[in-house]
Amino acid sequence: MTDRRDPPNHGPNPRPNPGPNPMPNSGQDPARRLAAHVEAARLDPGLYLVATPIGAARDITLRALDVLNSADMLAAEDTRVLRHLLDIHGVPLRGRRILSYHDHNGDRARPALLAALSDGASVAYCSDAGTPLVADPGYRLALDAAEAGARVHALPGPSSALAALTLAGLPSDRFLFLGFPPPTQSARQTWLRRWMAVDSTLILFESPRRVSRTLEDLALIDPARITVVARELTKKFEEVIRGTAADLSADPRMATLKGEVVMVLDRPSAVEMDEDHVRAVLTAHMRTMSVKDAAREAAQELGLPRRDVYQLALGLADRD
């Protein structure tokens, strides 16, 4: 999920079980092994952002294997993870070195990659798991490569954020990816109040150690908000748990979650404005804030449109 987290479980790949024969008189032939091959065509120069599995090693695309087989230079957030993935799929290195490129060495490692691109090389970059640039250090590499005139190619594939959205059963016509919430309670609550007012399905990553705390904050802000906790997507112990924020915050499983977690939140329901309550909140804020700031804080706190709250604030100010 970097789609970043712990290295994905690219375990050994057993031969697929063809399964039982089809039912008698079904008119179908039994499933059989299909031959697939990896291409070794010369790649055009440029940076190739290669999506890799978030769990099951066979989720990689054939085009991704083509590029990893043919690229002049390989770079990875964790060289061990990419080397393991290449071993599983039988892609040889042929003397190529895998360059380490991650958050902590980006400034030092990027010049070598940009120099290779400048010389007309094809460079393939993989994050630990999932689609590069999604909560991932590759964005700066892609930006600098594009500004230097290199062609940047995206190889679509696995993404924990989209996998969780697909499984959540929540509206997907408009969604917002938020990355990780702040780790401290005060900052996290402020952050959640801000984004939970947005009319969109929300997708966020969270550490399994902090999921229960985040759910407690969600339950304080909007206990009825439908929330989905998805963990270990595409892996053996995949689990998708749905419920209201209040229900999930009281669920004892949340305190002992393991593995990689994606949370998906439903968009806010329509809120009826209790004007007397809004005026009381505004009055309290306006004792220490300007009208504009008080309206902003009250709207964020109550999950109401800022314009409507601001109009009430102006009325209160005129009265004074």
GUVEX-68536 format. One line per 2 residues: number of its first residue (from 1); their letters; for each residue x, y, z of C-alpha. Coordinates in Angstrom, 3 decimals. Layout:
N
NUM) A) X:Y:Z  ...;
//
This chain:
320
1) MT) 0.000:0.000:0.000  2.546:2.765:-0.288;
3) DR) 0.919:2.426:-0.989  3.810:2.108:1.424;
5) RD) 4.237:0.035:4.492  6.040:-3.094:5.572;
7) PP) 7.551:-5.107:2.674  4.764:-7.019:0.892;
9) NH) 4.350:-10.734:1.285  5.894:-11.808:-2.029;
11) GP) 6.107:-15.410:-0.867  6.867:-18.491:-2.977;
13) NP) 4.516:-19.004:-5.868  3.133:-22.558:-5.903;
15) RP) 1.840:-24.052:-9.099  -1.829:-23.154:-9.407;
17) NP) -4.310:-25.894:-8.552  -6.488:-26.484:-11.602;
19) GP) -9.371:-27.352:-9.272  -12.049:-29.981:-9.767;
21) NP) -13.357:-30.934:-13.169  -16.422:-29.008:-14.273;
23) MP) -19.806:-30.474:-13.485  -20.965:-33.236:-15.852;
25) NS) -22.758:-31.985:-18.938  -21.674:-28.408:-18.192;
27) GQ) -20.319:-28.072:-21.698  -17.131:-26.458:-20.379;
29) DP) -13.558:-27.653:-20.723  -11.564:-27.856:-17.494;
31) AR) -9.279:-24.916:-16.716  -5.758:-25.463:-17.982;
33) RL) -2.420:-23.745:-17.582  -1.892:-20.897:-20.045;
35) AA) 1.525:-19.920:-21.355  2.626:-16.324:-20.786;
37) HV) 5.958:-14.789:-21.606  7.929:-11.723:-20.635;
39) EA) 9.039:-9.445:-23.460  12.595:-8.169:-23.833;
41) AR) 11.948:-5.359:-26.288  14.110:-2.241:-26.244;
43) LD) 12.403:0.418:-24.131  12.140:4.057:-25.102;
45) PG) 14.230:6.326:-22.861  12.464:7.649:-19.801;
47) LY) 11.350:7.009:-16.257  8.951:4.080:-15.778;
49) LV) 6.874:4.137:-12.581  6.030:0.472:-12.030;
51) AT) 3.141:-0.600:-9.787  3.968:-3.765:-7.828;
53) PI) 1.801:-6.171:-5.784  0.499:-5.119:-2.380;
55) GA) 0.348:-8.757:-1.285  -0.155:-11.546:-3.800;
57) AR) 2.922:-11.720:-6.033  0.859:-12.806:-9.051;
59) DI) -0.985:-9.482:-9.068  1.878:-7.953:-11.039;
61) TL) 1.065:-7.109:-14.658  2.804:-8.623:-17.656;
63) RA) 3.783:-5.144:-18.833  5.425:-4.461:-15.454;
65) LD) 7.510:-7.631:-15.879  8.388:-6.567:-19.433;
67) VL) 9.719:-3.236:-18.184  11.586:-4.731:-15.219;
69) NS) 13.197:-7.215:-17.601  14.188:-4.641:-20.206;
71) AD) 15.010:-1.409:-18.325  18.599:-0.207:-18.423;
73) ML) 18.505:0.774:-14.745  16.352:-0.331:-11.805;
75) AA) 15.550:1.721:-8.694  13.497:0.750:-5.683;
77) ED) 12.369:2.044:-2.320  13.728:-1.219:-0.870;
79) TR) 16.158:-3.099:-3.103  15.551:-6.373:-1.232;
81) VL) 11.831:-6.272:-1.943  12.339:-5.708:-5.663;
83) RH) 15.063:-8.361:-5.877  12.716:-10.873:-4.203;
85) LL) 9.919:-9.990:-6.633  12.250:-10.457:-9.623;
87) DI) 13.359:-13.832:-8.259  9.754:-15.011:-7.873;
89) HG) 8.962:-14.198:-11.504  12.271:-15.331:-12.955;
91) VP) 13.372:-11.909:-14.180  17.200:-11.847:-14.300;
93) LR) 19.282:-8.860:-13.278  21.949:-9.570:-15.941;
95) GR) 24.479:-7.535:-14.019  22.181:-4.585:-13.476;
97) RI) 22.402:-2.950:-10.066  19.243:-1.940:-8.195;
99) LS) 19.681:1.607:-6.933  18.142:2.414:-3.538;
101) YH) 15.818:5.430:-3.637  13.647:6.339:-0.643;
103) DH) 12.617:9.203:1.660  15.915:9.338:3.508;
105) NG) 18.366:9.247:0.591  16.367:10.876:-2.193;
107) DR) 18.481:14.013:-2.461  21.664:11.933:-2.720;
109) AR) 20.317:9.215:-5.030  18.278:11.336:-7.429;
111) PA) 21.192:12.896:-9.365  22.411:9.464:-10.538;
113) LL) 18.954:8.580:-11.840  18.544:11.942:-13.546;
115) AA) 21.984:11.588:-15.133  21.008:8.185:-16.535;
117) LS) 17.816:9.669:-17.968  19.818:12.506:-19.471;
119) DG) 22.029:9.927:-21.210  18.971:8.307:-22.821;
121) AS) 18.565:5.361:-20.452  15.327:3.684:-19.447;
123) VA) 14.907:3.718:-15.661  12.266:1.644:-13.809;
125) YC) 11.271:2.727:-10.292  9.260:0.596:-7.828;
127) SD) 8.046:1.493:-4.363  7.806:-1.203:-1.684;
129) AG) 4.296:-2.143:-2.759  1.492:-0.664:-4.815;
131) TP) 1.537:2.316:-7.134  4.538:4.681:-6.964;
133) LV) 3.806:8.273:-5.904  0.810:7.255:-3.721;
135) AD) 2.120:8.258:-0.258  5.538:7.519:-1.695;
137) PG) 8.908:9.270:-2.225  8.789:8.834:-6.009;
139) YR) 6.867:12.047:-6.634  9.986:14.237:-6.420;
141) LA) 11.846:11.935:-8.801  8.983:12.107:-11.304;
143) LD) 8.786:15.893:-10.975  12.515:16.444:-11.484;
145) AA) 12.616:13.989:-14.387  9.740:15.746:-16.139;
147) EA) 11.276:19.192:-15.541  14.547:17.921:-16.997;
149) GA) 12.724:16.946:-20.180  12.607:13.175:-19.631;
151) RV) 9.523:11.193:-20.594  7.679:9.745:-17.575;
153) HA) 5.651:6.558:-18.094  3.081:5.196:-15.616;
155) LP) 2.474:1.450:-15.463  -0.866:1.041:-13.681;
157) GP) -1.480:-1.830:-11.324  -2.150:-2.626:-7.661;
159) SS) -3.171:0.142:-5.281  -4.310:-0.453:-1.716;
161) AL) -6.325:2.766:-1.711  -8.387:1.748:-4.740;
163) AA) -8.662:-1.863:-3.581  -10.137:-0.697:-0.275;
165) LT) -12.531:1.686:-2.040  -13.687:-1.169:-4.264;
167) LA) -14.391:-3.418:-1.271  -15.914:-0.745:0.967;
169) GL) -19.316:-0.591:-0.692  -19.374:3.194:-0.367;
171) PS) -20.019:5.780:-3.101  -17.060:5.909:-5.462;
173) DR) -18.075:8.649:-7.890  -16.156:11.194:-5.804;
175) FL) -13.407:10.224:-3.369  -10.426:11.829:-1.672;
177) FL) -7.189:10.121:-0.646  -5.736:11.648:2.531;
179) GF) -2.676:9.559:3.393  -1.922:9.142:7.124;
181) PP) -3.681:11.180:9.861  -1.471:13.085:12.311;
183) PT) -0.227:10.834:15.133  -1.167:13.102:18.070;
185) QS) -4.760:13.264:19.298  -5.261:17.012:19.146;
187) AR) -3.824:17.379:15.647  -5.669:14.269:14.473;
189) QT) -9.055:15.523:15.699  -8.556:18.896:14.022;
191) WL) -7.476:17.131:10.824  -10.465:14.765:10.895;
193) RR) -12.971:17.557:11.517  -11.610:19.435:8.544;
195) WM) -11.763:16.563:6.083  -14.947:14.913:7.359;
197) AV) -16.859:18.046:6.358  -15.897:17.475:2.702;
199) DS) -18.657:15.977:0.552  -16.613:13.004:-0.607;
201) TL) -15.794:9.428:0.331  -12.501:9.547:2.253;
203) IL) -9.621:7.050:2.034  -6.828:7.091:4.591;
205) FE) -3.947:4.909:5.696  -3.414:4.171:9.362;
207) SP) -0.969:2.248:11.499  -2.634:-0.809:13.067;
209) RR) -1.405:0.477:16.442  -3.422:3.701:16.043;
211) VS) -6.622:2.487:14.358  -8.529:2.240:17.651;
213) RT) -7.542:5.810:18.604  -8.567:7.172:15.219;
215) LE) -11.914:5.389:15.510  -12.456:6.926:18.953;
217) DL) -11.879:10.367:17.444  -14.245:9.594:14.569;
219) AL) -16.906:8.473:17.036  -16.591:11.764:18.920;
221) ID) -16.974:13.813:15.741  -19.627:11.797:13.877;
223) PA) -20.596:8.522:15.604  -23.041:7.533:12.843;
225) RI) -20.507:7.906:9.992  -20.232:4.602:8.102;
227) TV) -16.602:3.475:8.322  -14.744:0.576:6.751;
229) VA) -11.504:-0.884:8.080  -9.681:-3.046:5.516;
231) RE) -6.513:-4.884:6.456  -4.040:-7.162:4.697;
233) LT) -5.647:-6.570:1.295  -4.962:-9.343:-1.250;
235) KK) -3.151:-11.386:1.418  -4.085:-14.606:3.208;
237) FE) -5.672:-12.878:6.208  -7.537:-10.172:4.291;
239) EV) -10.366:-8.744:6.387  -12.923:-6.016:5.734;
241) IR) -14.905:-4.733:8.737  -17.819:-2.343:8.246;
243) GT) -19.947:-0.367:10.693  -20.581:3.044:12.169;
245) AA) -17.676:4.873:13.738  -19.274:4.335:17.147;
247) DL) -19.704:0.599:16.600  -16.159:0.086:15.347;
249) SA) -14.628:2.172:18.125  -16.269:-0.235:20.607;
251) DP) -15.187:-3.335:18.672  -12.440:-5.131:20.668;
253) RM) -10.814:-6.365:17.438  -9.625:-2.850:16.672;
255) AT) -7.158:-2.868:19.567  -5.362:-5.960:18.276;
257) LK) -5.283:-5.410:14.515  -2.208:-6.583:12.653;
259) GE) -0.927:-5.881:9.161  -1.483:-3.047:6.755;
261) VV) -4.678:-1.022:7.205  -6.737:1.225:4.938;
263) MV) -9.769:3.063:6.296  -12.646:4.305:4.128;
265) LD) -15.218:6.815:5.432  -18.617:7.550:3.963;
267) RP) -19.385:11.084:2.917  -21.289:13.246:5.430;
269) SA) -25.048:13.065:5.560  -27.083:16.238:5.204;
271) VE) -26.908:18.293:8.393  -29.833:20.397:9.578;
273) MD) -28.621:23.610:11.100  -29.883:24.354:14.598;
275) ED) -29.451:28.115:14.491  -29.669:28.615:18.254;
277) HV) -26.865:26.077:18.786  -24.755:27.581:15.996;
279) RA) -25.187:31.071:17.496  -24.070:29.781:20.884;
281) VL) -20.936:28.210:19.384  -20.220:31.360:17.363;
283) TA) -20.682:33.610:20.393  -18.150:31.553:22.336;
285) HM) -15.595:31.735:19.517  -16.183:35.432:18.817;
287) RT) -15.051:36.320:22.314  -11.473:35.526:21.258;
289) MS) -11.557:35.535:17.450  -12.466:37.708:14.520;
291) VK) -15.838:37.113:12.856  -14.197:35.327:9.935;
293) DA) -12.076:33.055:12.110  -14.967:32.292:14.457;
295) AR) -17.168:31.328:11.511  -14.450:29.087:10.122;
297) EA) -13.914:27.330:13.450  -17.626:26.900:14.104;
299) AQ) -18.306:25.546:10.614  -15.475:23.054:10.960;
301) EL) -16.560:22.038:14.451  -20.210:21.533:13.495;
303) GL) -19.673:20.171:9.983  -21.721:22.958:8.402;
305) PR) -21.221:25.045:5.241  -18.886:27.934:6.082;
307) RD) -20.920:30.428:4.054  -24.088:29.792:6.096;
309) VY) -22.249:30.015:9.396  -20.484:33.190:8.291;
311) QL) -23.826:34.856:7.538  -25.025:34.067:11.064;
313) AL) -21.752:35.409:12.454  -22.210:38.679:10.550;
315) GL) -25.690:39.005:12.039  -24.321:38.519:15.530;
317) AD) -21.590:41.075:14.914  -24.066:43.666:13.620;
319) RD) -26.148:43.210:16.768  -23.144:44.002:18.903;
//
